[in-house]
């Protein structure tokens, strides 16, 4: 919902702030008063064309800002997020455009700089313009399918089609993946077979490299430890040390004998000292024997199977050589072995897997086609109802010779998207015997605006049809009397629960407005300026009477105006 419009230095407007309410707002005024300026300014804020001529004479720049109620539309919020624009929940949405006298412009969304294209994207979701020189929304055939689906209430059908489209996409992706794998595997069959044979012969096991590296390190350390213990045994002297100690013990015993032969008495101190020396040598001999035995026992702890280190190194080198050849790591060799076996099995059993996948794709396509056919049927029924509704609206709007149809055009057989199997186009033939064509085939701006009114009135007959802010510029051009009355009635009905702004010269249309703005041109400080007045009941009566009578307002005109407003 548009809540306000602020305009600065746009053509004849120096400063203008307008509050916009719900319902139908009509803009009236003398020709040339500047009614179109208000719409030009709004278009500027919505990302429309910007020309230096819009800047008021003598001003450096022009500015237009349109404020909307806090957005609740999920798609609009997603668009804002995609474009990197932050809008807090509950915060109004403000689109602002600044246009310099050199023709350059800047765009802002809630004071965040952005591109004009982004501003136009957002504006297109908020406002539709139908007028003399521009009609947006309905002319873009890409919006027609969504309009028809909203009119027909096809939400459940669309959800089903989207879900089946996703399932079909997944099935087709799996089939293509299997086909690609089969093609690649077939090309590499010989290579795979040789690589798998090598791995089967090697029989790599998970974690084997770590175990072998640890064993290699341990065996290498053990080998060095045995060398150290051998050095220790050699330092102890081994059997030679025992022999020398035994010889020393015998020499001491010979000394005892020689002392006795020399007549030394038994109690002489020399014998006790020889005994001490003999005992010491004997103890040393015993401990030396024990030390050598202890070193030998310690060496036995490092005595591994002969050639075990060589075997561990040979196995480790073989694993690493295989990993280099297959461009992987030793750790991944067991997994690669499984993968190669699976790929070879795919070659052998791939035909069966492909048959299963192809059957799944065929079933998914069949399921998709079934739900898409239901959506097509619903669209055809909605198209018939919409066509009848639009044709009903055309007669009172003096477009009785025009014909309307909704054309459903099937897409190629291989295209099964989330939106169904057909495109939707609204087409019109303006004269008897004329061929149907796109909506912009209507040459007259006034006719095009009235046709858009008929379309919107028909679409709005569905309560759930979301309507943006709509603007009609002189939709009543060239009509009067009953036709103008029909235009006014439809605009008021269309404005129920939403907003419609209409620039009009018709008193019948002006009388249907919920709010009446009068645009007038005057002089201020030697400059011509355009102002907008929100009319109360009395001034509104006078304005409608002026529209009926012309320059001189008569009592009869006031009476007629009073009747229209009643």
FILUM-105628 format. One record per residue (C-alpha): residue number from 1; x, y, z. Coordinates in steps of 0.5 Angstrom, whole numbers, padded with zeros to 4 digits. Layout:
! residues N
 num     x     y     z
 NUM     X     Y     Z
...
This chain:
! residues 566
 num     x     y     z
   1  0000  0000  0000
   2  0003  0007 -0002
   3  0002  0011  0004
   4  0005  0018  0002
   5  0009  0021 -0004
   6  0014  0027 -0003
   7  0016  0031 -0009
   8  0021  0037 -0010
   9  0023  0041 -0016
  10  0020  0037 -0021
  11  0017  0041 -0027
  12  0012  0046 -0024
  13  0012  0043 -0017
  14  0017  0046 -0012
  15  0015  0042 -0006
  16  0009  0037 -0005
  17  0008  0032  0001
  18  0001  0028 -0001
  19 -0002  0023  0004
  20 -0005  0017  0000
  21 -0010  0013  0003
  22 -0014  0006  0001
  23 -0019  0006 -0004
  24 -0020  0010 -0010
  25 -0016  0017 -0011
  26 -0018  0021 -0016
  27 -0014  0027 -0019
  28 -0018  0033 -0023
  29 -0016  0040 -0025
  30 -0016  0044 -0031
  31 -0012  0042 -0037
  32 -0005  0043 -0037
  33 -0005  0044 -0029
  34  0000  0039 -0028
  35 -0004  0032 -0026
  36  0001  0028 -0030
  37  0007  0031 -0026
  38  0004  0028 -0020
  39  0005  0021 -0024
  40  0011  0023 -0027
  41  0014  0024 -0020
  42  0011  0017 -0018
  43  0014  0014 -0024
  44  0021  0017 -0022
  45  0021  0014 -0015
  46  0019  0007 -0018
  47  0025  0007 -0023
  48  0022  0010 -0029
  49  0025  0014 -0034
  50  0029  0020 -0032
  51  0030  0026 -0036
  52  0033  0033 -0035
  53  0027  0036 -0037
  54  0024  0034 -0030
  55  0028  0038 -0026
  56  0024  0045 -0025
  57  0028  0051 -0028
  58  0033  0054 -0024
  59  0034  0048 -0019
  60  0040  0044 -0018
  61  0036  0037 -0018
  62  0029  0034 -0017
  63  0027  0029 -0012
  64  0021  0024 -0011
  65  0020  0019 -0006
  66  0014  0014 -0005
  67  0013  0011  0002
  68  0010  0004  0002
  69  0007  0000  0008
  70  0012 -0005  0011
  71  0012 -0010  0006
  72  0009 -0017  0008
  73  0010 -0020  0001
  74  0015 -0026  0001
  75  0017 -0026 -0006
  76  0018 -0018 -0005
  77  0022 -0019  0002
  78  0026 -0025 -0002
  79  0028 -0020 -0008
  80  0030 -0014 -0003
  81  0035 -0019  0001
  82  0038 -0022 -0006
  83  0039 -0015 -0008
  84  0043 -0014 -0001
  85  0038 -0009  0002
  86  0036 -0009  0009
  87  0029 -0007  0011
  88  0027 -0009  0018
  89  0021 -0012  0020
  90  0015 -0007  0021
  91  0019 -0002  0017
  92  0016  0002  0012
  93  0019  0001  0005
  94  0021  0008  0002
  95  0024  0008 -0006
  96  0027  0015 -0007
  97  0030  0018 -0013
  98  0034  0024 -0014
  99  0035  0027 -0021
 100  0040  0032 -0023
 101  0040  0038 -0028
 102  0045  0034 -0032
 103  0040  0028 -0033
 104  0044  0024 -0028
 105  0040  0020 -0023
 106  0041  0016 -0016
 107  0037  0011 -0013
 108  0036  0009 -0006
 109  0031  0004 -0002
 110  0031  0006  0005
 111  0037  0011  0004
 112  0041  0005  0002
 113  0044  0007 -0005
 114  0042  0002 -0010
 115  0041  0001 -0018
 116  0036  0004 -0022
 117  0034 -0003 -0025
 118  0033 -0005 -0018
 119  0029  0001 -0016
 120  0025 -0001 -0022
 121  0024 -0009 -0020
 122  0022 -0007 -0014
 123  0017 -0002 -0016
 124  0014 -0007 -0021
 125  0012 -0011 -0016
 126  0008 -0005 -0012
 127  0005 -0001 -0017
 128  0002 -0002 -0024
 129  0001  0004 -0029
 130 -0004  0004 -0034
 131 -0005  0010 -0038
 132 -0004  0014 -0045
 133  0003  0013 -0046
 134  0005  0007 -0041
 135  0002  0001 -0039
 136  0006 -0004 -0035
 137  0004 -0011 -0032
 138 -0001 -0013 -0037
 139  0003 -0012 -0043
 140  0009 -0017 -0041
 141  0006 -0024 -0043
 142  0011 -0027 -0038
 143  0006 -0024 -0032
 144  0000 -0028 -0035
 145  0001 -0035 -0033
 146  0002 -0032 -0026
 147 -0005 -0028 -0027
 148 -0009 -0034 -0029
 149 -0006 -0038 -0024
 150 -0008 -0033 -0018
 151 -0015 -0032 -0022
 152 -0016 -0040 -0022
 153 -0014 -0041 -0015
 154 -0009 -0046 -0018
 155 -0004 -0046 -0012
 156 -0005 -0054 -0010
 157 -0004 -0056 -0017
 158  0002 -0052 -0018
 159  0005 -0055 -0012
 160  0004 -0062 -0014
 161  0007 -0060 -0021
 162  0013 -0057 -0018
 163  0014 -0063 -0013
 164  0014 -0068 -0019
 165  0018 -0063 -0023
 166  0024 -0064 -0017
 167  0023 -0071 -0017
 168  0024 -0072 -0025
 169  0030 -0067 -0025
 170  0033 -0072 -0019
 171  0031 -0078 -0023
 172  0034 -0075 -0029
 173  0040 -0073 -0026
 174  0042 -0080 -0023
 175  0041 -0083 -0030
 176  0045 -0078 -0033
 177  0050 -0080 -0028
 178  0050 -0087 -0029
 179  0051 -0086 -0036
 180  0057 -0082 -0035
 181  0060 -0087 -0030
 182  0059 -0092 -0035
 183  0062 -0089 -0041
 184  0068 -0087 -0037
 185  0069 -0094 -0034
 186  0068 -0097 -0040
 187  0074 -0093 -0043
 188  0078 -0095 -0037
 189  0076 -0102 -0037
 190  0083 -0105 -0038
 191  0086 -0100 -0034
 192  0082 -0101 -0028
 193  0082 -0108 -0029
 194  0090 -0108 -0028
 195  0090 -0103 -0023
 196  0085 -0108 -0019
 197  0089 -0114 -0020
 198  0095 -0110 -0017
 199  0091 -0108 -0011
 200  0089 -0115 -0010
 201  0096 -0118 -0010
 202  0098 -0112 -0006
 203  0092 -0113 -0001
 204  0093 -0106  0003
 205  0089 -0106  0009
 206  0087 -0100  0013
 207  0092 -0096  0017
 208  0097 -0101  0015
 209  0102 -0095  0013
 210  0102 -0093  0020
 211  0103 -0100  0023
 212  0109 -0101  0018
 213  0112 -0094  0020
 214  0112 -0096  0027
 215  0115 -0103  0026
 216  0120 -0100  0022
 217  0122 -0095  0027
 218  0122 -0100  0033
 219  0126 -0105  0029
 220  0131 -0100  0027
 221  0132 -0098  0034
 222  0132 -0105  0036
 223  0138 -0106  0031
 224  0142 -0101  0034
 225  0140 -0103  0041
 226  0143 -0110  0040
 227  0150 -0106  0037
 228  0150 -0102  0044
 229  0149 -0108  0048
 230  0155 -0112  0044
 231  0159 -0106  0045
 232  0157 -0107  0053
 233  0159 -0114  0053
 234  0166 -0113  0049
 235  0167 -0108  0054
 236  0166 -0113  0060
 237  0171 -0117  0057
 238  0167 -0123  0056
 239  0170 -0130  0057
 240  0177 -0127  0057
 241  0175 -0123  0063
 242  0173 -0129  0067
 243  0180 -0133  0065
 244  0184 -0127  0067
 245  0180 -0127  0074
 246  0181 -0134  0075
 247  0189 -0133  0073
 248  0189 -0128  0078
 249  0186 -0133  0083
 250  0191 -0138  0082
 251  0196 -0133  0083
 252  0194 -0131  0090
 253  0193 -0139  0091
 254  0201 -0140  0089
 255  0203 -0134  0093
 256  0200 -0137  0099
 257  0203 -0144  0098
 258  0210 -0140  0097
 259  0209 -0137  0104
 260  0208 -0144  0107
 261  0214 -0147  0104
 262  0218 -0141  0106
 263  0216 -0143  0113
 264  0212 -0137  0115
 265  0208 -0139  0121
 266  0200 -0140  0120
 267  0198 -0134  0124
 268  0202 -0129  0120
 269  0198 -0123  0118
 270  0200 -0125  0111
 271  0196 -0131  0110
 272  0190 -0127  0112
 273  0191 -0121  0107
 274  0192 -0127  0102
 275  0185 -0129  0104
 276  0182 -0122  0103
 277  0185 -0122  0096
 278  0183 -0129  0094
 279  0175 -0127  0097
 280  0175 -0120  0093
 281  0178 -0124  0086
 282  0173 -0129  0087
 283  0167 -0124  0088
 284  0169 -0120  0082
 285  0169 -0127  0078
 286  0162 -0128  0080
 287  0159 -0121  0079
 288  0163 -0121  0072
 289  0160 -0128  0070
 290  0153 -0125  0072
 291  0154 -0118  0069
 292  0155 -0122  0062
 293  0149 -0126  0063
 294  0145 -0120  0064
 295  0147 -0117  0058
 296  0146 -0123  0054
 297  0139 -0123  0057
 298  0138 -0116  0055
 299  0140 -0117  0048
 300  0135 -0123  0048
 301  0129 -0118  0049
 302  0131 -0114  0042
 303  0132 -0121  0038
 304  0127 -0121  0033
 305  0126 -0125  0027
 306  0131 -0125  0022
 307  0130 -0121  0016
 308  0124 -0118  0020
 309  0126 -0110  0019
 310  0128 -0112  0011
 311  0121 -0115  0010
 312  0117 -0109  0014
 313  0121 -0104  0009
 314  0120 -0108  0003
 315  0112 -0108  0005
 316  0112 -0100  0006
 317  0116 -0099  0000
 318  0111 -0103 -0004
 319  0105 -0099 -0001
 320  0108 -0093 -0003
 321  0110 -0094 -0010
 322  0103 -0097 -0011
 323  0100 -0090 -0008
 324  0105 -0086 -0013
 325  0103 -0090 -0019
 326  0095 -0089 -0018
 327  0096 -0082 -0016
 328  0093 -0083 -0009
 329  0096 -0084 -0002
 330  0097 -0091  0002
 331  0091 -0089  0007
 332  0086 -0089  0001
 333  0089 -0095 -0003
 334  0084 -0100  0001
 335  0078 -0095 -0001
 336  0081 -0094 -0008
 337  0081 -0102 -0009
 338  0073 -0102 -0007
 339  0072 -0096 -0012
 340  0075 -0100 -0017
 341  0072 -0106 -0016
 342  0065 -0102 -0016
 343  0067 -0099 -0023
 344  0068 -0105 -0026
 345  0062 -0108 -0023
 346  0058 -0102 -0026
 347  0061 -0104 -0033
 348  0059 -0112 -0032
 349  0052 -0110 -0028
 350  0051 -0103 -0031
 351  0046 -0105 -0036
 352  0041 -0107 -0031
 353  0043 -0101 -0027
 354  0041 -0096 -0033
 355  0035 -0100 -0034
 356  0033 -0099 -0027
 357  0034 -0092 -0028
 358  0031 -0091 -0034
 359  0025 -0094 -0032
 360  0025 -0089 -0026
 361  0025 -0083 -0030
 362  0020 -0086 -0035
 363  0015 -0087 -0028
 364  0017 -0080 -0026
 365  0015 -0077 -0033
 366  0009 -0081 -0033
 367  0007 -0078 -0026
 368  0009 -0071 -0028
 369  0005 -0071 -0034
 370 -0001 -0073 -0030
 371 -0001 -0068 -0025
 372  0001 -0063 -0031
 373 -0005 -0065 -0035
 374 -0009 -0063 -0029
 375 -0006 -0056 -0028
 376 -0007 -0056 -0036
 377 -0015 -0057 -0035
 378 -0015 -0053 -0029
 379 -0012 -0047 -0033
 380 -0017 -0048 -0039
 381 -0023 -0048 -0035
 382 -0020 -0042 -0031
 383 -0018 -0039 -0038
 384 -0026 -0040 -0040
 385 -0028 -0036 -0034
 386 -0023 -0031 -0035
 387 -0025 -0030 -0042
 388 -0032 -0029 -0041
 389 -0031 -0025 -0035
 390 -0027 -0020 -0039
 391 -0032 -0020 -0045
 392 -0037 -0018 -0040
 393 -0033 -0012 -0038
 394 -0032 -0010 -0045
 395 -0039 -0008 -0047
 396 -0040 -0003 -0042
 397 -0033  0000 -0043
 398 -0035  0002 -0050
 399 -0030 -0004 -0053
 400 -0036 -0008 -0055
 401 -0032 -0010 -0062
 402 -0026 -0012 -0058
 403 -0025 -0020 -0057
 404 -0021 -0023 -0052
 405 -0018 -0030 -0051
 406 -0013 -0033 -0047
 407 -0008 -0037 -0051
 408 -0005 -0044 -0048
 409  0001 -0045 -0052
 410  0004 -0052 -0050
 411  0012 -0053 -0049
 412  0016 -0058 -0053
 413  0015 -0065 -0051
 414  0022 -0065 -0047
 415  0021 -0059 -0043
 416  0017 -0061 -0036
 417  0018 -0055 -0031
 418  0016 -0053 -0024
 419  0010 -0049 -0028
 420  0007 -0054 -0032
 421  0007 -0055 -0039
 422  0004 -0049 -0043
 423  0006 -0042 -0043
 424  0000 -0037 -0042
 425 -0002 -0031 -0047
 426 -0007 -0026 -0046
 427 -0009 -0024 -0053
 428 -0014 -0019 -0056
 429 -0017 -0017 -0063
 430 -0020 -0010 -0063
 431 -0024 -0010 -0069
 432 -0029 -0015 -0072
 433 -0025 -0020 -0077
 434 -0018 -0018 -0074
 435 -0013 -0023 -0072
 436 -0012 -0024 -0065
 437 -0005 -0021 -0062
 438 -0002 -0018 -0056
 439 -0005 -0013 -0052
 440  0000 -0008 -0054
 441 -0004 -0009 -0061
 442 -0009 -0004 -0058
 443 -0006  0003 -0061
 444 -0010  0008 -0057
 445 -0008  0009 -0051
 446 -0015  0011 -0048
 447 -0017  0004 -0051
 448 -0011  0000 -0048
 449 -0013  0003 -0041
 450 -0020  0001 -0041
 451 -0018 -0005 -0043
 452 -0013 -0006 -0038
 453 -0019 -0004 -0033
 454 -0023 -0009 -0036
 455 -0018 -0014 -0035
 456 -0016 -0012 -0028
 457 -0024 -0012 -0026
 458 -0025 -0019 -0028
 459 -0018 -0021 -0025
 460 -0020 -0018 -0018
 461 -0027 -0022 -0018
 462 -0023 -0027 -0015
 463 -0022 -0025 -0007
 464 -0015 -0028 -0007
 465 -0012 -0025 -0013
 466 -0007 -0020 -0010
 467 -0007 -0013 -0013
 468 -0002 -0008 -0013
 469 -0003 -0001 -0013
 470 -0006  0001 -0019
 471 -0006  0008 -0023
 472 -0010  0010 -0029
 473 -0008  0016 -0033
 474 -0014  0019 -0037
 475 -0018  0012 -0037
 476 -0024  0016 -0039
 477 -0021  0019 -0045
 478 -0026  0020 -0051
 479 -0032  0017 -0047
 480 -0038  0020 -0043
 481 -0044  0019 -0040
 482 -0046  0011 -0039
 483 -0039  0009 -0041
 484 -0036  0014 -0036
 485 -0041  0012 -0031
 486 -0039  0005 -0032
 487 -0031  0006 -0032
 488 -0032  0010 -0025
 489 -0036  0004 -0022
 490 -0031 -0001 -0024
 491 -0025  0003 -0022
 492 -0029  0004 -0015
 493 -0030 -0003 -0015
 494 -0023 -0005 -0017
 495 -0021  0000 -0011
 496 -0024 -0004 -0006
 497 -0019 -0007 -0001
 498 -0013 -0004 -0005
 499 -0011  0003 -0008
 500 -0013  0006 -0015
 501 -0011  0013 -0017
 502 -0014  0016 -0023
 503 -0013  0022 -0027
 504 -0019  0024 -0030
 505 -0023  0029 -0034
 506 -0030  0026 -0033
 507 -0035  0028 -0027
 508 -0038  0021 -0027
 509 -0031  0018 -0025
 510 -0029  0024 -0021
 511 -0036  0023 -0017
 512 -0034  0015 -0015
 513 -0027  0017 -0012
 514 -0026  0016 -0004
 515 -0021  0021 -0004
 516 -0021  0027 -0009
 517 -0015  0031 -0010
 518 -0015  0038 -0015
 519 -0009  0039 -0018
 520 -0008  0047 -0020
 521 -0003  0051 -0023
 522 -0002  0058 -0020
 523  0003  0064 -0019
 524  0008  0064 -0013
 525  0013  0070 -0013
 526  0013  0070 -0020
 527  0014  0063 -0022
 528  0009  0058 -0024
 529  0008  0052 -0019
 530  0003  0046 -0019
 531 -0001  0045 -0012
 532 -0005  0039 -0010
 533 -0011  0040 -0005
 534 -0015  0035 -0002
 535 -0022  0037 -0003
 536 -0027  0037  0003
 537 -0035  0035  0001
 538 -0036  0043 -0001
 539 -0030  0044 -0005
 540 -0031  0037 -0008
 541 -0038  0039 -0010
 542 -0036  0045 -0014
 543 -0030  0041 -0017
 544 -0035  0036 -0020
 545 -0040  0042 -0022
 546 -0034  0045 -0026
 547 -0033  0039 -0030
 548 -0040  0039 -0032
 549 -0041  0046 -0033
 550 -0034  0048 -0036
 551 -0032  0055 -0034
 552 -0039  0058 -0031
 553 -0041  0054 -0026
 554 -0049  0054 -0026
 555 -0054  0052 -0020
 556 -0056  0046 -0025
 557 -0049  0044 -0025
 558 -0049  0044 -0018
 559 -0055  0040 -0018
 560 -0053  0035 -0023
 561 -0046  0034 -0019
 562 -0050  0033 -0012
 563 -0054  0028 -0016
 564 -0047  0024 -0018
 565 -0044  0025 -0011
 566 -0050  0022 -0008
